[in-house]
Amino acid sequence: MKPDTPEVAAARIEAERKRAELMDTARQLQDRLSPGTLAHNAWEGAKIKGADLAEDAVDTVRRHPGIASGVVAALTLFLAREPLLDLAGKVKDDVSDRRRARKSRKASKTQKDTETTQ
């Protein structure tokens, strides 16, 4: 077997160097694409985005406090709609009962007045 020429030897060395670079790049990609790294990066991105959204929300509320109060009130009414409807039904029933009782007292008073005059 005859020895390599200087050009072939240089090409082999360059090929080995490029192979080593390729393997290093593959290891770096493997680290970047590992589930733990992806989850960590996603979590960090979500925290940053959440902080940005919260900051924007606070700025908006400071600029428009009346609108923000209205939105909070509407949301509260929406979330409390069942208890409020129950309360409204009880109030309505109570008012109806009072009206019936008043009509009944009025009718019995009218009947007594009629009996007394006869």
Phi, psi and omega in degrees: 000133186267145183295151180292149174286162180301326180292317180294318179298317179296320179295319178297317179297317179295319179296319179295320178297315179296322178298317179297318177298316180298317179295321178295317177298319178297320178295319179298316178297320180298319178295315181295326184264008178291147182304321179297316180293317178298317179296317179298314180296319179296318180297315179298317179297319179294321178297317180295315180296318178298318178296319178297316179297318179297318179296317177298319180296317179297317178299318180295318179296321178295324180283329185226069184294327180294315179295318179298319178297319178297319179295317179297317179297316179297318178296318178297316178297321179296314182291331182260019187297321182296307178298324179293320177294321176299316179297317180296321178296319178295318179297316179298315179298320180295317178296317179298318178298318179295320179296316179299318180295319180296316178297321180295317178295319181295318180294318180291325177294318178297320180294319178296319180296320180294318180293325181289324181284342182275000000 
